[in-house]
């Protein structure tokens, strides 16, 4: 269920900073038509940090209703306090989601033991599958392979989104975890190589912009077709990098607005709209990926 091309979906907003449900529906339809295998809602790219939890519930419910089982939906349920993550998990479990993406506790830098206790507490709060999410560049803490292996013994902890971009880390995870533990890349720039070396897919920012190309890339890479995978990835490399020229999801929202897929590139403070100096860079990356612009 959790393999292939997954999108870390942005949350479109109106010019007034309210959630744009019309735009959200259009984006979901865009992915339904272009081969995306799953949607991750209310993760980092979805701006969960600045959206009230009741609104998050409404967004996830709306997406679940629209897809109606056609593709899987995963909800972000992370928090830096274990009690809050448990509460979120219990509330979200009432929705028809396929599972959770649970980020490591951020800012307070727990020890590995603390993260084991944290994730196991979250897992005990639901019967649904959980994907761990390790992104040290944002959270300030690194979930080590030995810790992942310990957590993989928990029945409903089924995989990890690993965003270090390290092939050495992938090899360590493969060494420590069973073959059925799902290994997903969380780093677009290295995702093709991650899958060519045995990873099972990607949860991607680039997929917001180029879902069909990313779906084709995942298929080629997971089938071991290096020539095809590298050819597709070459077209996407500028996007992989330039979508992080400012804090995610600022560039992704600008690109989707430029493509005419959302009505506004607005986001909530402290994130701000793209600096004009970067617009030409992202537009060139879109053209390199052969993305048609209105």
C-alpha positions, -999 to 999 in steps of 0.1 A, spaced: 0 0 0 27 25 9 51 20 -20 56 42 -51 50 78 -57 34 97 -28 28 135 -26 34 156 5 4 177 -5 4 215 -1 -27 231 15 -40 258 -9 -52 291 8 -71 321 -3 -56 355 -6 -70 361 30 -51 330 43 -82 308 47 -81 272 34 -92 271 -2 -113 239 -5 -120 245 -42 -83 246 -49 -78 216 -27 -103 196 -46 -86 206 -79 -52 195 -66 -65 161 -55 -81 156 -89 -48 165 -105 -31 136 -86 -60 112 -93 -55 118 -130 -17 117 -130 -6 85 -114 1 95 -78 -3 65 -56 -10 82 -23 -16 115 -6 1 127 26 -21 154 41 -11 179 68 25 172 69 53 198 68 45 207 32 8 210 41 17 237 67 3 217 96 23 238 120 2 269 114 -33 253 109 -56 246 138 -62 210 145 -99 212 139 -92 227 105 -67 199 98 -95 173 105 -118 191 81 -91 191 53 -83 154 58 -120 145 59 -126 164 27 -98 147 9 -109 112 21 -144 119 8 -132 131 -26 -108 101 -33 -134 76 -19 -108 49 -17 -93 54 -52 -59 61 -37 -46 60 -1 -46 90 22 -21 93 51 -25 119 78 3 138 96 -1 133 133 32 145 147 38 167 177 68 175 199 47 165 230 39 128 232 5 134 248 -5 158 220 6 133 193 -15 106 210 -46 129 212 -42 138 175 -38 101 166 -70 91 184 -90 119 167 -76 112 132 -82 75 136 -119 81 133 -114 92 97 -111 67 67 -74 72 64 -49 44 54 -25 54 82 -2 80 97 31 98 90 46 105 124 75 129 125 101 126 152 95 150 182 109 183 172 128 211 190 132 194 224 158 169 211 149 137 229 173 108 233 168 76 213 150 60 242 126 89 244 117 85 208 111 48 212 87 55 240 71 84 220 64 63 189 52 33 208 27 55 227 14 68 194 12 33 180 -8 21 210 -33 48 203 -44 34 170 -48 2 150 -39 19 118 -4 16 102 23 42 111 52 54 90 80 70 110 94 102 96 130 112 101 140 147 89 169 159 111 173 191 91 140 203 104 135 186 137 170 188 152 170 151 161 181 120 141 162 87 145 191 62 142 188 29 122 192 8 154 162 27 169 142 22 138 148 -16 140 136 -16 175 105 3 166 98 -20 136 91 -47 161 59 -28 170 30 -44 151 16 -13 134 49 6 128 53 -5 91 79 18 76 98 51 75 101 82 55 139 88 56 148 123 46 185 124 52 193 118 15 221 94 25 225 61 7 246 49 36 216 54 58 195 34 34 220 6 35 219 7 73 182 5 74 181 -24 50 206 -42 72 187 -36 104 151 -40 92 132 -69 77 124 -69 39 88 -60 45 96 -28 64 87 0 40 116 24 32 105 56 16 127 85 5 119 119 19 146 137 -2 136 143 -38 171 150 -51 183 115 -41 150 96 -44 158 79 -77 191 65 -64 173 55 -32 148 34 -51 174 20 -75 192 7 -44 161 -10 -31 140 17 -15 102 13 -20 91 48 -30 91 84 -22 70 110 -3 78 140 -24 75 177 -27 83 176 -64 52 154 -70 30 184 -62 43 199 -94 51 170 -117 30 140 -106 31 120 -139 69 123 -142 74 113 -106 51 83 -110 70 72 -141 103 78 -123 92 56 -94 80 28 -117 113 28 -136 135 29 -105 116 3 -86 119 -20 -116 156 -15 -116 156 4 -150 185 27 -142 187 42 -177 150 53 -178 150 64 -142 180 86 -146 167 101 -178 135 111 -161 153 123 -130 176 145 -151 145 165 -162 134 169 -126 167 177 -108 163 215 -111 128 212 -95 142 189 -68 167 215 -58 149 248 -66 117 239 -48 139 243 -17 154 276 -27 132 291 1 115 272 29 92 245 18 64 249 7 69 286 -4 84 277 -39 60 248 -45 30 271 -39 44 297 -62 49 270 -89 14 257 -86 0 292 -88 22 299 -118 8 267 -134 -28 279 -128 -36 250 -105 -43 272 -74 -57 307 -72 -31 321 -47 3 313 -34 -7 326 0 5 310 32 4 317 69 30 336 88 58 332 97 61 318 61 59 345 34 54 345 -3 83 338 -27 109 366 -31 106 380 -67 143 373 -73 137 335 -72 107 335 -96 128 331 -127 148 303 -112 117 282 -105 101 291 -138 132 278 -156 130 245 -135 94 241 -146 104 245 -183 133 220 -178 107 195 -167 86 203 -198 57 216 -177 33 237 -197 27 272 -183 -4 293 -191 
